[in-house]
Amino acid sequence: MSDSSSAAALADILAEEIDAFPAGTRIETHRQLVRRFGVSATTVSQALALLIQRGLVVARPGAGTFRGETRPPARAGDTSWQEAALELTAHSDPAAGPARAFAATALQEALSTAGADVVDLNGGYLHPELQPLAALGAALSRAARRAGAWDRPPAGGTPELRDWFAADIGGGLGRHDVLVCGAGQSALATTLRALGRPGDPVVVESPTYPGTTAAAHAAGLRVVPVPLDGEGLRADRLDDALGRTRARLVVVQALHQNPTGISLSARRQREVLDSARRHGAFVVEDDFGRHLTHADSGATPPPMVADDPDGVVVHIRSLTKATSPNLRVGAVAARGPVMARLRAAQVVDAMFVPAPLQHTALEVVTAAGWRRALAALGSALANRRRVATAAVTATFGPGALAVHPRGGYHLWVTLPDHLDGRRLAAAALAKGIAVTPGENYYPTGSGTPHIRLSYVAAPAPADVDDAIRRLAPLITEE
């Protein structure tokens, strides 16, 4: 068993074991199950979710998973018919067009919840110790007291929040150039479906954020990877890819790229925009890390959309990474007729972002403490990065980090040639440390051996330091 398709089989095995346990018996931890069955944390999580659905176990946050109360057996059914019903027509009839794919294993792994006995160096959201919890609570309370808090908002977003996003992004954008959406992943998925047709090519960075690849495949798009260098997406390879494939979509993370941490240089930004203009392509700028800049970073370059009067750039920004995974509010910004297409797609996908959530987001970002909270976060991130960098250098050697980023929340660690990212991640999880295999970030599923280490999901810098250094025996064991 090695992937998410094994979850049902694992659930059946565990069900036989657990059925004999008395109610209230504590089930093995995620870490123990991963070690015993040699599967990923995602597979274990999915198997336990199936057992919870069956009523066989119950999860108690912070305590573990336990044998549930005995219930009368549910009536057995036959769901085998679904295999044929779920098979997309395109697989059996090529004339029907390209198939959409909902293979999001890498994205699901990024969202997997580490057990209480696991140090999380995988997650991409702030640990509660880093979240502005007091500000979020106060904002939610104020939003609930707003007149009309539960009224239906405009489909494009409340005017005040759109004004704030326009000012925050800059470049002379106005309210009508901004669409409020349900955070970055939702914005990315909507944008790719709106601007691409099934079968169209889309150029992406390699390596790249797994959510980009998953959104492209779900839209039926054909992914065309273009490599990076020290300045970001290679403009020469981009120009070749656009000319060869006639792609009309390019997705980039120009600032603190995930996973490498590279930021596009000003020169490279101009080259990418020039290439896109020559080929009549849109550049989708996923600016996920704008509010995750470290205190010691120096001046942060403006987004690509700020120097784009011709509407080449479709800009995506989110508040989620710098606040809480539950404040799922973001924006898409663009100039020209493309915005009408994006608004229509947003209505089809979600109709609108709930007004209470928009009001809460507005209360957060317009509060007197918002800038102070970002400054405090920038200092905390810089400290954690320094701790993580020192631990990586001591554990993996001085050449393990090609990039020392000054923003974001992760390090892209080069492994010795004899190591494999997936095997190392599995071995680390068995020792109580969750890391992300580098293979998850390559659109082709393979690349030079890496792991990505996140330093924001663990409780404290000391946990990050200790967990990274505990990986040392695994390097020599391999």
C-alpha positions in Angstrom: 0.0 0.0 0.0 1.6 3.2 -1.1 -1.0 5.8 -2.1 -4.4 7.2 -1.3 -6.1 4.4 -3.3 -5.0 2.0 -0.5 -7.1 3.8 2.1 -10.1 1.6 1.7 -8.0 -1.6 2.0 -6.3 -0.2 5.1 -9.7 0.7 6.6 -10.9 -2.9 6.1 -7.8 -4.3 7.8 -8.1 -1.9 10.8 -11.9 -2.5 11.0 -11.3 -6.2 11.6 -8.8 -5.4 14.4 -10.8 -2.7 16.0 -14.1 -4.5 15.9 -12.9 -6.7 18.8 -11.9 -3.8 21.0 -14.1 -2.6 23.8 -15.7 0.9 23.4 -13.3 3.7 24.4 -10.1 1.8 23.5 -7.4 4.2 22.2 -6.4 3.3 18.6 -2.7 3.4 17.5 -1.4 6.9 16.6 -0.9 8.1 13.0 2.8 7.6 13.4 2.5 4.1 14.6 0.1 3.1 11.8 2.4 4.7 9.2 5.3 2.7 10.6 3.4 -0.6 10.9 1.8 -0.5 7.4 4.5 1.4 5.5 1.9 3.9 4.0 1.7 7.6 3.8 0.1 9.9 6.5 -2.5 10.8 3.9 -3.5 7.1 3.4 -3.8 6.7 7.2 -5.9 9.8 7.6 -8.2 8.7 4.8 -8.6 5.2 6.3 -9.4 6.6 9.7 -11.9 9.0 8.1 -13.6 6.0 6.5 -13.8 4.3 9.9 -15.3 7.4 11.5 -17.9 7.4 8.8 -18.8 3.8 9.6 -19.1 4.8 13.3 -16.4 2.3 14.3 -14.0 5.0 15.7 -14.3 8.5 17.0 -11.7 11.2 16.9 -11.0 13.4 19.9 -8.8 16.4 19.0 -5.7 16.5 21.1 -6.4 13.1 22.6 -6.4 10.6 19.7 -8.7 8.2 18.0 -10.8 5.7 20.0 -13.1 2.7 19.5 -16.6 4.0 19.2 -19.8 2.8 20.9 -21.1 -0.5 19.4 -23.9 0.2 16.9 -26.2 -2.0 15.0 -24.6 -2.9 11.7 -25.7 -0.7 8.8 -27.5 -2.2 6.0 -25.0 -3.5 3.5 -25.1 -2.0 0.0 -23.4 -2.5 -3.3 -21.6 0.6 -4.5 -19.6 -1.2 -7.2 -21.7 0.5 -9.9 -20.0 3.8 -9.1 -16.8 2.6 -10.7 -18.4 2.8 -14.2 -20.4 5.9 -13.4 -17.3 7.8 -12.3 -15.3 6.9 -15.3 -15.0 10.1 -17.4 -16.4 9.8 -20.9 -13.2 11.0 -22.4 -11.4 7.9 -21.4 -13.6 5.7 -23.5 -14.4 8.1 -26.3 -11.5 10.2 -27.5 -13.9 12.3 -29.6 -15.4 13.6 -26.4 -12.3 15.7 -25.8 -9.6 15.7 -23.1 -10.4 14.3 -19.7 -10.4 16.3 -16.5 -8.5 14.8 -13.6 -9.1 15.1 -9.9 -5.8 13.5 -8.8 -4.8 15.7 -5.9 -2.7 13.4 -3.7 0.1 15.9 -3.3 -2.3 18.7 -2.4 -4.1 16.4 0.1 -0.7 15.5 1.7 -0.1 19.2 2.1 -3.3 19.4 4.0 -2.9 16.3 6.1 -3.1 16.8 9.8 -0.1 15.6 11.8 -0.9 13.6 14.9 -0.2 14.9 18.4 3.1 12.9 18.5 4.4 14.3 15.2 6.4 17.5 14.6 4.8 19.2 11.6 7.4 20.4 9.1 5.0 19.8 6.3 2.1 22.2 6.9 1.8 25.6 5.1 -0.5 27.4 7.6 0.6 29.3 10.7 0.6 27.4 14.0 -1.8 29.1 16.4 1.2 30.5 18.3 1.8 32.6 15.2 -1.8 33.5 14.3 -3.2 36.9 15.4 -5.9 35.1 17.4 -7.0 38.1 19.5 -7.3 40.3 16.5 -9.2 37.6 14.6 -11.6 37.1 17.5 -12.2 40.9 17.9 -12.7 41.3 14.2 -15.3 38.5 14.1 -17.2 40.0 17.0 -17.2 43.5 15.3 -18.3 42.0 12.0 -21.2 40.2 13.7 -22.5 43.5 15.0 -22.4 45.3 11.7 -25.7 46.5 10.3 -26.7 44.1 7.5 -24.0 41.6 8.5 -26.0 38.8 7.1 -27.3 40.6 4.0 -26.3 39.1 0.6 -23.1 40.8 -0.6 -22.5 41.9 -4.2 -21.3 39.0 -6.3 -17.9 40.6 -6.9 -17.4 41.4 -3.2 -18.2 44.2 -0.8 -17.1 47.5 -2.2 -15.0 48.4 0.9 -13.0 45.2 0.8 -12.4 45.5 -2.9 -11.2 49.1 -2.3 -8.8 47.7 0.4 -7.4 45.0 -1.9 -7.0 47.5 -4.8 -4.9 49.8 -2.5 -3.0 46.9 -1.0 -2.0 45.5 -4.4 -1.2 49.0 -5.9 -0.4 49.8 -9.5 -3.4 52.2 -9.8 -6.0 49.4 -9.6 -9.5 50.4 -8.7 -12.5 48.7 -7.1 -13.8 47.5 -10.5 -10.5 45.7 -11.2 -10.9 43.5 -8.1 -13.0 40.4 -7.5 -13.2 39.0 -3.9 -12.8 35.2 -3.8 -12.5 32.4 -1.4 -8.7 32.5 -0.9 -5.8 31.6 -3.2 -6.6 28.0 -4.2 -10.2 28.9 -5.1 -9.0 31.9 -7.1 -6.4 29.9 -8.9 -8.9 27.1 -9.8 -11.5 29.6 -11.0 -9.0 31.6 -13.1 -7.7 28.5 -14.9 -11.1 27.3 -15.7 -12.2 30.7 -16.8 -9.3 31.4 -19.1 -8.4 27.9 -20.4 -10.4 25.4 -22.4 -10.1 21.7 -21.8 -7.0 20.5 -23.8 -5.3 23.9 -23.7 -1.7 24.0 -22.6 -0.7 26.0 -19.5 2.9 26.9 -18.7 3.9 26.3 -15.0 7.1 26.5 -13.1 9.1 23.4 -12.4 9.1 22.7 -9.5 5.8 24.3 -8.6 3.1 24.4 -6.0 1.0 21.2 -6.2 -2.2 23.2 -6.1 -1.4 24.7 -9.4 -1.0 21.3 -11.1 -4.1 20.0 -9.4 -6.2 23.0 -10.5 -4.9 22.7 -14.1 -5.7 19.0 -14.3 -9.2 19.6 -12.9 -9.8 22.2 -15.6 -8.7 19.7 -18.2 -5.5 21.7 -19.1 -2.3 20.2 -20.3 0.6 21.2 -18.0 3.8 22.4 -19.7 6.7 22.7 -17.2 9.4 25.3 -17.5 12.5 25.2 -15.3 13.7 27.8 -12.9 17.2 29.3 -12.3 18.4 31.7 -9.6 16.3 34.6 -10.9 13.1 32.6 -11.3 11.2 31.2 -14.3 13.7 31.0 -17.2 12.6 33.5 -19.8 14.3 31.8 -22.7 12.6 28.5 -22.0 9.3 30.3 -21.4 9.5 32.0 -24.8 10.3 28.6 -26.5 7.4 26.9 -24.7 4.9 29.6 -25.6 6.0 29.5 -29.3 6.0 25.7 -29.4 2.7 25.0 -27.6 0.8 28.3 -28.4 -0.2 28.4 -24.7 -2.1 31.4 -23.6 -1.7 30.9 -19.8 1.4 31.1 -17.7 1.3 30.6 -13.9 4.1 32.1 -11.8 4.8 32.7 -8.1 7.0 35.8 -8.5 7.7 36.3 -4.8 9.0 33.6 -2.4 8.1 30.8 -4.8 6.8 27.6 -3.4 8.8 25.4 -3.0 12.2 27.0 -3.9 11.8 30.4 -2.2 13.2 32.1 -5.3 11.8 35.6 -6.2 11.7 36.8 -9.8 14.3 39.5 -10.3 13.1 42.9 -11.7 14.9 42.0 -15.0 13.3 38.6 -15.2 9.9 40.0 -14.5 10.2 42.3 -17.5 11.4 39.4 -19.6 8.5 37.2 -18.6 6.0 40.0 -19.3 7.6 40.8 -22.7 7.4 37.2 -23.7 3.8 36.9 -22.7 2.9 40.1 -24.6 4.6 38.8 -27.8 2.6 35.6 -27.6 -0.7 37.0 -26.5 -0.7 35.1 -23.2 -2.0 35.9 -19.7 0.4 35.7 -16.8 -1.4 34.4 -13.7 0.6 35.9 -10.7 0.0 33.8 -7.6 1.2 36.3 -5.0 0.6 34.0 -2.0 3.6 35.2 0.0 3.2 38.9 -0.1 2.3 39.2 3.6 5.0 36.6 4.6 8.0 38.8 3.9 10.6 38.5 6.7 11.8 41.4 8.8 15.3 41.3 7.4 14.3 41.1 3.8 14.9 44.7 2.8 12.6 46.3 0.2 10.0 44.0 -1.3 9.5 44.4 -5.1 6.1 45.4 -6.2 3.8 42.8 -7.8 4.0 42.2 -11.6 0.5 43.6 -12.0 1.7 47.0 -10.8 3.7 47.5 -14.0 1.1 46.1 -16.4 -1.1 48.7 -18.1 -2.0 46.3 -20.9 -3.8 43.7 -18.7 -1.4 40.8 -19.3 -1.3 39.9 -15.5 -4.1 38.3 -13.6 -3.1 38.8 -10.0 -4.1 36.5 -7.1 -3.7 37.5 -3.4 -4.9 36.0 -0.2 -5.2 36.9 3.5 -5.2 33.2 4.6 -1.5 32.5 4.9 -0.8 35.5 7.2 -3.8 35.0 9.4 -5.6 31.7 9.8 -6.5 28.8 7.4 -10.1 29.6 8.2 -10.0 33.2 7.0 -10.4 32.0 3.4 -10.7 35.4 1.7 -8.6 36.6 -1.2 -8.8 38.6 -4.4 -8.3 38.4 -8.1 -7.2 41.6 -9.8 -6.9 42.3 -13.5 -7.4 45.0 -16.1 -9.7 44.9 -19.1 -12.4 42.6 -20.5 -10.9 39.5 -18.7 -12.5 40.7 -15.5 -16.0 40.1 -16.9 -15.0 36.5 -17.7 -13.6 36.0 -14.2 -16.7 37.4 -12.5 -18.9 35.1 -14.5 -16.8 32.1 -13.6 -16.8 33.1 -9.9 -20.6 33.2 -9.9 -20.8 29.7 -11.4 -18.3 28.3 -9.0 -19.4 29.9 -5.7 -21.9 32.7 -6.4 -20.2 34.9 -3.8 -18.0 34.9 -0.7 -20.2 35.0 2.5 -20.7 38.5 3.8 -19.8 37.7 7.4 -16.4 36.4 6.2 -15.8 39.4 4.1 -16.7 41.8 6.9 -14.4 39.9 9.3 -11.6 40.1 6.8 -12.2 43.9 6.4 -12.2 44.4 10.2 -8.9 42.5 10.4 -7.0 44.5 7.8 -8.4 47.9 8.7 -7.8 47.6 12.4 -5.1 49.7 13.9 -3.0 46.6 14.8 -2.9 45.0 11.3 0.5 46.5 10.3 1.9 45.7 13.7 0.7 42.1 13.4 2.4 41.8 10.0 5.6 43.3 11.4 5.5 40.9 14.4 4.9 38.0 12.0 7.8 39.1 9.8 10.1 39.1 12.8 8.9 35.6 14.0 9.4 34.2 10.5 12.9 35.6 10.2 13.8 34.0 13.5 12.3 30.6 12.5 14.1 30.8 9.2 17.4 31.4 10.8 16.9 28.5 13.2 15.8 26.2 10.4 18.6 27.2 8.1 21.2 26.5 10.8 19.7 23.1 11.5 19.5 22.2 7.8 23.2 23.2 7.3 24.3 21.2 10.3 22.2 18.2 9.3 22.4 18.1 5.5 25.6 20.1 4.8 26.4 23.6 3.7 25.4 22.9 0.1 21.9 21.8 0.9 20.3 25.2 0.5 20.8 26.7 -3.0 18.4 29.6 -1.9 18.3 31.4 1.4 14.9 33.1 1.1 13.8 36.2 2.9 10.2 35.5 2.7 7.6 32.6 2.8 7.6 29.8 5.3 9.7 27.0 3.8 13.2 25.8 2.8 13.9 23.7 -0.3 16.5 21.2 0.8 18.7 19.4 -1.8 19.3 15.8 -0.8 22.4 13.7 -1.5 22.1 11.7 -4.7 21.6 8.4 -2.9 18.5 9.6 -1.1 14.9 9.6 -2.4 12.5 12.3 -1.2 9.5 10.0 -0.7 11.4 7.3 1.1 13.0 9.9 3.4 9.6 11.5 4.1 8.2 8.1 5.0 11.1 7.2 7.3 10.9 10.7 8.9 7.2 10.2 9.6 7.9 6.9 11.3 10.2 8.8 13.6 7.6 11.5 14.4 8.6 14.2 11.9 6.4 15.2 8.9 8.3 16.6 5.9 7.2 17.0 2.3 8.9 14.9 -0.5 10.2 17.0 -3.3 8.5 14.8 -5.9 5.2 16.4 -5.0 6.3 19.7 -6.6 7.4 18.4 -10.0 4.6 18.3 -12.6 6.1 15.2 -14.1 6.4 13.5 -10.7 10.1 13.3 -10.7 13.1 15.7 -10.4 16.3 16.1 -8.5 16.0 14.7 -4.9 14.7 17.3 -2.5 12.5 17.7 0.5 10.6 20.8 1.5 10.7 21.9 5.2 8.1 24.2 6.6 8.9 26.1 9.8 5.6 27.7 10.6 3.4 24.7 11.5 5.4 23.6 14.5 4.7 25.1 17.9 8.0 26.8 18.5 11.5 27.4 16.9 13.0 24.8 19.3 10.6 22.2 17.8 11.8 23.0 14.3 15.4 22.9 15.3 15.1 19.6 17.1 13.0 17.9 14.4 15.4 18.8 11.6 18.5 17.6 13.5 16.7 14.3 14.3 16.7 13.6 10.5 20.5 13.1 10.6 20.5 9.4 11.2 18.1 8.9 8.2 20.6 10.4 5.9 23.4 8.0 6.8 20.9 5.0 7.0 19.9 5.5 3.3 
